[in-house]
Amino acid sequence: MRPLKAFINQASLRHNLAIVKQLTPKSKIMSVVKANGYGHGLINVAHGLSESDGFAVLSLNEAIDLREHGFEQTILLLEGAFEAYEIPIAAKMRINLVVHNIQQLQMIEHAKLNHPIDIHFKINTGMNRLGFDPKDAKDIVKSLQNKSHIKSITLMTHFATADEPRGVDWQFNIFNDIANHFNFSRSVANSASILNYKSTHLDWVRPGIMLYGASPIVGEKSSSFNLKPVMQLKSKIIAIQNLSKNDSIGYGDSFKAKNDMRIAVVACGYADGYPRHAPTGTPVFVEGKKTFTVGRVSMDMLYIDITNIPKASISSDVELWGEHILVDEVAEKSGTVGYELLCAISASIRVPMETLYGQK
Ligand SMILES: *Cc1c(COP(=O)(O)O)cnc(C)c1O
């Protein structure tokens, strides 16, 4: 079997959730497990995060999958219903819907429901992605009060700059101006807002990336928030090449050895989710030592310098990210964020079932 695997550490998931709980003792926690649990496998992470009060996903299929695996918590569809047929199913299965535009409200109104539905009414306070215009929001929410097909309303918004100097107040004030007219529960904080702004914790918080042990804030290490990496992406050395001065390796000849070098070929490439943009010098960990990639990442292989690691040989384990190399370090070198690298794993290598509860 090809040796590339993403190990999912359940203990780290539980640890990171406990950190969120410590930070937000009065809030309910809606763990965001969209995009296949940020690439960690939806059901894998739901088990590790089973102490959550709710789970947020993108599609009805994922929500049903969670219910079928016995998760009884609140489940929220973050983009709401896409088609009318989804609404009665959601209502029956106690799946909450974001409502972010008039069309979705009309679909709910016209649905034939045997059970009333819980909605999260989303207000666009400046991110300009999803949500009702603040100018209309108050009147629309008023019109939804005491409607028999709506069981509960939670007011929500999403912050664009909780991880940047601009902060959240410019949006939070707009939200509060509307929410203060009502007695509904409120949900606004993502990971960055949980870490940076206590006043935003409210009834619900919606942590995502911090649960997976990566940092929501560029330049801040996840360890500085006492978060532990959940995914360890590991493979093995499958070939060793000895380079002489001026030899190149892989496609192109952008990399030229300055001296004699010992290079290992590792079974992991961009088809697996490793970033093709990772330049020479991106860190990896092998035989107890940090070293780095050289040359261009191939579809299914990459190359690392083991000149100074004599113990490294065929079949040596290589950590691409995880415990010793933070995914954020690889992301920064590659000009992206940990979110993108973690999510890309879902599209390529399956998180192996044998690691469902497994530790390394
Ligand atoms: C993805 C998402 C979150 C979680 O964001 P993180 O930065 O990963 O914590 C919260 N709320 C909404 C609406 C989201 O789409």
The ligand as a MOL file (V3000), in Angstrom:
LIG
                    3D

  0  0  0     0  0            999 V3000
M  V30 BEGIN CTAB
M  V30 COUNTS 15 15 0 0 0
M  V30 BEGIN ATOM
M  V30 1 C -16.1800 28.4810 8.2560 0
M  V30 2 C -17.0490 29.2620 9.1280 0
M  V30 3 C -16.7650 29.3870 10.5030 0
M  V30 4 C -15.4930 28.8840 11.1290 0
M  V30 5 O -14.4100 29.7280 10.7900 0
M  V30 6 P -12.9350 29.4710 11.3770 0
M  V30 7 O -12.1550 30.6470 10.9050 0
M  V30 8 O -12.4550 28.1990 10.7600 0
M  V30 9 O -13.0690 29.3760 12.8430 0
M  V30 10 C -17.7120 30.0390 11.2950 0
M  V30 11 N -18.8360 30.5700 10.7540 0
M  V30 12 C -19.1290 30.4730 9.4420 0
M  V30 13 C -20.3760 31.0790 8.9210 0
M  V30 14 C -18.2380 29.8350 8.5830 0
M  V30 15 O -18.5280 29.7660 7.2760 0
M  V30 END ATOM
M  V30 BEGIN BOND
M  V30 1 1 1 2
M  V30 2 1 2 3
M  V30 3 2 2 14
M  V30 4 1 3 4
M  V30 5 2 3 10
M  V30 6 1 4 5
M  V30 7 1 5 6
M  V30 8 2 6 7
M  V30 9 1 6 8
M  V30 10 1 6 9
M  V30 11 1 10 11
M  V30 12 2 11 12
M  V30 13 1 12 13
M  V30 14 1 12 14
M  V30 15 1 14 15
M  V30 END BOND
M  V30 END CTAB
M  END
